[in-house]
Amino acid sequence: MVCLKKPVIVLFLLFFASLHFSCKTTDPKKLYPNMIADMDPILVGAVDAEYKTILGKLNKLEIDALFYPRYNTVALEFKYQLTTYRQFWTQEGRELFIKAVESYNNDYDSRSLNRKLKFSKTRRAYGKFSGDLEWFSGKFSHVSESSPIYEIGYSFQGEKNRETPFLTVSQNSATEKTMASSDNTRINSIAVYLYFIREQAAFLARIFDQTALLSAIEPKKGKVDDYDGYTAGANEAYEEFIPK
């Protein structure tokens, strides 16, 4: 029977542990299955939309679009009622929006939009998808996460008999994934409705275009094939990124 000295055993254990860790963390395809490039999020554009106040009036809302190359995801970040929201749009969701804009414009031009239907009937006229959401009230506050259903449709807004059509994105309410406090309670993200005129919707569709996103990161991205190390935050669902 071979008897190994304790220092030798320790060295063997350290070797196999490091090998195991290396195999787990150095393969970008496993760390980030949808990765386009190993780089931090970048701002790829900004677009205006409208939101409805408590009094029923539409007000301007400024939205930043952040591209997360490691996840091939675009986050739409905006502040609504003193809370910051990040809607995470997958490539599937972005492609759905682009098709929705095209369908909406066709319906607009052909006067096929039905102003007599209630918003509950038209809010998902162009489809829906399940996405992720983050929201927080301050830079150092708890960041809550949920996975709401996003719906794309249209709505007529304005004075009676003089309403104007808008393309809409409905962020439905969803239960928080993790507890916000120690009392085992979960909070729900509220429903948020975004209204886009045709020019705004078309501009966001151009931001969502995959070719445009790849062009935006081309000057800065690292080659995925050359990625050979552990990236901090790799095991987080989404790395925290708050524009300065």
URSUL-V337678 format. One record per residue. RES is the residue in three letters. SS is DSSP state (helix for helix, strand for strand, loop for the rest). PHI is phi in radians with two decimals (none if undefined). D_CENTER is the distance of its C-alpha to the mean C-alpha in whole Angstrom. Layout:
res:RES ss:SS phi:PHI d_center:D_CENTER
res:RES ss:SS phi:PHI d_center:D_CENTER
//
This chain:
res:MET ss:loop phi:none d_center:59
res:VAL ss:loop phi:-1.47 d_center:57
res:CYS ss:loop phi:-1.94 d_center:56
res:LEU ss:loop phi:-1.61 d_center:54
res:LYS ss:loop phi:-1.24 d_center:54
res:LYS ss:helix phi:-0.97 d_center:51
res:PRO ss:helix phi:-1.04 d_center:50
res:VAL ss:helix phi:-1.17 d_center:50
res:ILE ss:helix phi:-1.07 d_center:48
res:VAL ss:helix phi:-1.07 d_center:45
res:LEU ss:helix phi:-1.12 d_center:45
res:PHE ss:helix phi:-1.06 d_center:44
res:LEU ss:helix phi:-1.10 d_center:41
res:LEU ss:helix phi:-1.13 d_center:40
res:PHE ss:helix phi:-1.12 d_center:40
res:PHE ss:helix phi:-1.19 d_center:38
res:ALA ss:helix phi:-1.16 d_center:36
res:SER ss:helix phi:-1.18 d_center:34
res:LEU ss:helix phi:-1.14 d_center:35
res:HIS ss:helix phi:-1.10 d_center:32
res:PHE ss:helix phi:-1.12 d_center:30
res:SER ss:helix phi:-1.11 d_center:30
res:CYS ss:helix phi:-1.15 d_center:29
res:LYS ss:helix phi:-1.37 d_center:26
res:THR ss:helix phi:-1.99 d_center:24
res:THR ss:loop phi:-1.74 d_center:25
res:ASP ss:loop phi:-1.62 d_center:24
res:PRO ss:helix phi:-1.12 d_center:21
res:LYS ss:helix phi:-1.16 d_center:21
res:LYS ss:helix phi:-1.52 d_center:21
res:LEU ss:helix phi:-1.16 d_center:19
res:TYR ss:loop phi:-2.34 d_center:16
res:PRO ss:loop phi:-1.00 d_center:16
res:ASN ss:loop phi:-1.83 d_center:14
res:MET ss:loop phi:-1.14 d_center:15
res:ILE ss:loop phi:-1.66 d_center:16
res:ALA ss:loop phi:-2.77 d_center:17
res:ASP ss:loop phi:-1.53 d_center:18
res:MET ss:loop phi:-2.70 d_center:17
res:ASP ss:loop phi:-1.24 d_center:15
res:PRO ss:loop phi:-1.05 d_center:12
res:ILE ss:strand phi:-2.28 d_center:13
res:LEU ss:strand phi:-1.35 d_center:13
res:VAL ss:strand phi:-1.96 d_center:13
res:GLY ss:strand phi:2.85 d_center:14
res:ALA ss:strand phi:-2.54 d_center:14
res:VAL ss:strand phi:-2.48 d_center:15
res:ASP ss:strand phi:-1.65 d_center:17
res:ALA ss:strand phi:-2.48 d_center:16
res:GLU ss:strand phi:-2.19 d_center:19
res:TYR ss:strand phi:-2.35 d_center:19
res:LYS ss:strand phi:-1.67 d_center:22
res:THR ss:loop phi:-1.37 d_center:24
res:ILE ss:loop phi:-1.03 d_center:26
res:LEU ss:loop phi:-1.44 d_center:29
res:GLY ss:loop phi:1.55 d_center:27
res:LYS ss:loop phi:-1.60 d_center:27
res:LEU ss:strand phi:-1.61 d_center:24
res:ASN ss:strand phi:-2.13 d_center:23
res:LYS ss:strand phi:-1.23 d_center:21
res:LEU ss:strand phi:-2.29 d_center:17
res:GLU ss:strand phi:-1.68 d_center:16
res:ILE ss:strand phi:-2.18 d_center:12
res:ASP ss:strand phi:-1.67 d_center:11
res:ALA ss:strand phi:-1.91 d_center:9
res:LEU ss:strand phi:-2.02 d_center:8
res:PHE ss:strand phi:-1.70 d_center:9
res:TYR ss:strand phi:-1.81 d_center:9
res:PRO ss:loop phi:-1.06 d_center:12
res:ARG ss:loop phi:-1.16 d_center:13
res:TYR ss:loop phi:-1.99 d_center:10
res:ASN ss:loop phi:0.89 d_center:10
res:THR ss:strand phi:-2.27 d_center:6
res:VAL ss:strand phi:-1.92 d_center:5
res:ALA ss:strand phi:-1.77 d_center:4
res:LEU ss:strand phi:-1.65 d_center:6
res:GLU ss:strand phi:-1.93 d_center:8
res:PHE ss:strand phi:-2.70 d_center:11
res:LYS ss:strand phi:-1.88 d_center:14
res:TYR ss:strand phi:-2.41 d_center:16
res:GLN ss:loop phi:0.91 d_center:19
res:LEU ss:loop phi:1.17 d_center:19
res:THR ss:strand phi:-2.08 d_center:16
res:THR ss:strand phi:-1.60 d_center:13
res:TYR ss:strand phi:-2.06 d_center:10
res:ARG ss:strand phi:-2.22 d_center:6
res:GLN ss:strand phi:-1.58 d_center:4
res:PHE ss:strand phi:-1.69 d_center:1
res:TRP ss:strand phi:-1.82 d_center:4
res:THR ss:loop phi:-1.25 d_center:7
res:GLN ss:helix phi:-1.08 d_center:10
res:GLU ss:helix phi:-1.06 d_center:11
res:GLY ss:helix phi:-1.15 d_center:9
res:ARG ss:helix phi:-1.15 d_center:10
res:GLU ss:helix phi:-1.14 d_center:13
res:LEU ss:helix phi:-1.10 d_center:14
res:PHE ss:helix phi:-1.12 d_center:13
res:ILE ss:helix phi:-1.06 d_center:15
res:LYS ss:helix phi:-1.16 d_center:18
res:ALA ss:helix phi:-1.12 d_center:18
res:VAL ss:helix phi:-1.08 d_center:18
res:GLU ss:helix phi:-1.11 d_center:21
res:SER ss:helix phi:-1.13 d_center:23
res:TYR ss:helix phi:-1.09 d_center:22
res:ASN ss:helix phi:-1.11 d_center:24
res:ASN ss:helix phi:-1.13 d_center:27
res:ASP ss:helix phi:-1.17 d_center:27
res:TYR ss:helix phi:-1.10 d_center:27
res:ASP ss:helix phi:-1.18 d_center:30
res:SER ss:loop phi:-1.57 d_center:32
res:ARG ss:loop phi:1.02 d_center:32
res:SER ss:loop phi:-1.61 d_center:31
res:LEU ss:loop phi:-1.24 d_center:28
res:ASN ss:loop phi:-1.75 d_center:30
res:ARG ss:loop phi:-1.30 d_center:30
res:LYS ss:loop phi:-1.44 d_center:32
res:LEU ss:loop phi:-1.35 d_center:30
res:LYS ss:loop phi:-1.30 d_center:28
res:PHE ss:helix phi:-1.04 d_center:24
res:SER ss:helix phi:-1.09 d_center:24
res:LYS ss:helix phi:-1.64 d_center:25
res:THR ss:helix phi:-1.83 d_center:23
res:ARG ss:loop phi:-1.18 d_center:20
res:ARG ss:loop phi:-2.13 d_center:19
res:ALA ss:loop phi:-1.04 d_center:21
res:TYR ss:loop phi:-1.96 d_center:19
res:GLY ss:loop phi:2.02 d_center:17
res:LYS ss:strand phi:-2.63 d_center:14
res:PHE ss:strand phi:-2.70 d_center:12
res:SER ss:strand phi:-1.67 d_center:11
res:GLY ss:loop phi:-2.28 d_center:7
res:ASP ss:strand phi:-1.90 d_center:6
res:LEU ss:strand phi:-2.55 d_center:6
res:GLU ss:strand phi:-2.13 d_center:8
res:TRP ss:strand phi:-2.63 d_center:11
res:PHE ss:strand phi:-2.76 d_center:15
res:SER ss:loop phi:-1.74 d_center:18
res:GLY ss:loop phi:-2.72 d_center:19
res:LYS ss:loop phi:-1.01 d_center:18
res:PHE ss:loop phi:-1.89 d_center:20
res:SER ss:loop phi:-1.49 d_center:20
res:HIS ss:loop phi:-1.07 d_center:18
res:VAL ss:loop phi:-1.68 d_center:14
res:SER ss:strand phi:-1.59 d_center:14
res:GLU ss:strand phi:-2.30 d_center:11
res:SER ss:strand phi:-2.62 d_center:11
res:SER ss:loop phi:-2.24 d_center:10
res:PRO ss:loop phi:-1.37 d_center:11
res:ILE ss:strand phi:-1.56 d_center:12
res:TYR ss:strand phi:-1.81 d_center:11
res:GLU ss:strand phi:-2.09 d_center:14
res:ILE ss:strand phi:-2.09 d_center:15
res:GLY ss:strand phi:-2.73 d_center:18
res:TYR ss:strand phi:-2.62 d_center:21
res:SER ss:strand phi:-2.69 d_center:23
res:PHE ss:strand phi:-1.69 d_center:26
res:GLN ss:strand phi:-2.29 d_center:26
res:GLY ss:loop phi:2.18 d_center:29
res:GLU ss:loop phi:-1.14 d_center:33
res:LYS ss:loop phi:-0.98 d_center:35
res:ASN ss:loop phi:1.22 d_center:36
res:ARG ss:loop phi:-2.32 d_center:34
res:GLU ss:loop phi:-1.18 d_center:31
res:THR ss:strand phi:-1.98 d_center:28
res:PRO ss:strand phi:-1.35 d_center:25
res:PHE ss:strand phi:-2.30 d_center:22
res:LEU ss:strand phi:-1.33 d_center:19
res:THR ss:strand phi:-2.14 d_center:16
res:VAL ss:strand phi:-2.13 d_center:13
res:SER ss:strand phi:-1.79 d_center:14
res:GLN ss:strand phi:-1.71 d_center:11
res:ASN ss:loop phi:-1.31 d_center:14
res:SER ss:loop phi:-1.18 d_center:15
res:ALA ss:strand phi:-2.64 d_center:15
res:THR ss:strand phi:-1.35 d_center:17
res:GLU ss:loop phi:-1.06 d_center:16
res:LYS ss:loop phi:-1.26 d_center:16
res:THR ss:loop phi:-2.15 d_center:18
res:MET ss:loop phi:-1.17 d_center:21
res:ALA ss:loop phi:-1.46 d_center:21
res:SER ss:loop phi:-2.51 d_center:24
res:SER ss:loop phi:-1.45 d_center:27
res:ASP ss:loop phi:-1.65 d_center:29
res:ASN ss:loop phi:1.06 d_center:26
res:THR ss:loop phi:-1.82 d_center:25
res:ARG ss:loop phi:-2.05 d_center:21
res:ILE ss:loop phi:-1.91 d_center:20
res:ASN ss:strand phi:-1.80 d_center:17
res:SER ss:strand phi:-1.27 d_center:15
res:ILE ss:loop phi:-1.41 d_center:16
res:ALA ss:loop phi:-1.33 d_center:16
res:VAL ss:strand phi:-2.28 d_center:14
res:TYR ss:strand phi:-2.07 d_center:15
res:LEU ss:strand phi:-1.88 d_center:15
res:TYR ss:strand phi:-2.05 d_center:18
res:PHE ss:strand phi:-2.15 d_center:18
res:ILE ss:loop phi:-1.31 d_center:21
res:ARG ss:helix phi:-1.06 d_center:22
res:GLU ss:helix phi:-1.14 d_center:22
res:GLN ss:helix phi:-1.15 d_center:18
res:ALA ss:helix phi:-1.10 d_center:17
res:ALA ss:helix phi:-1.13 d_center:18
res:PHE ss:helix phi:-1.15 d_center:17
res:LEU ss:helix phi:-1.15 d_center:13
res:ALA ss:helix phi:-1.06 d_center:14
res:ARG ss:helix phi:-1.19 d_center:16
res:ILE ss:helix phi:-1.14 d_center:13
res:PHE ss:helix phi:-1.26 d_center:11
res:ASP ss:loop phi:-1.01 d_center:14
res:GLN ss:helix phi:-1.10 d_center:14
res:THR ss:helix phi:-1.09 d_center:18
res:ALA ss:helix phi:-1.15 d_center:17
res:LEU ss:helix phi:-1.13 d_center:14
res:LEU ss:helix phi:-1.13 d_center:17
res:SER ss:helix phi:-1.16 d_center:19
res:ALA ss:helix phi:-1.18 d_center:17
res:ILE ss:helix phi:-1.69 d_center:17
res:GLU ss:helix phi:-0.94 d_center:21
res:PRO ss:loop phi:-1.18 d_center:23
res:LYS ss:loop phi:-1.98 d_center:21
res:LYS ss:loop phi:-1.27 d_center:20
res:GLY ss:loop phi:-1.67 d_center:22
res:LYS ss:loop phi:-1.29 d_center:24
res:VAL ss:helix phi:-1.09 d_center:22
res:ASP ss:helix phi:-1.13 d_center:26
res:ASP ss:helix phi:-1.63 d_center:27
res:TYR ss:loop phi:-1.22 d_center:25
res:ASP ss:loop phi:-2.42 d_center:27
res:GLY ss:loop phi:-2.56 d_center:26
res:TYR ss:loop phi:-1.39 d_center:24
res:THR ss:loop phi:-1.84 d_center:21
res:ALA ss:loop phi:-1.00 d_center:20
res:GLY ss:loop phi:1.49 d_center:18
res:ALA ss:loop phi:-1.10 d_center:17
res:ASN ss:loop phi:-1.61 d_center:17
res:GLU ss:loop phi:-1.45 d_center:15
res:ALA ss:loop phi:-1.06 d_center:12
res:TYR ss:loop phi:-2.53 d_center:10
res:GLU ss:loop phi:-1.30 d_center:12
res:GLU ss:loop phi:-1.12 d_center:12
res:PHE ss:loop phi:-2.50 d_center:12
res:ILE ss:loop phi:-2.03 d_center:14
res:PRO ss:loop phi:-0.99 d_center:15
res:LYS ss:loop phi:-1.41 d_center:19
//
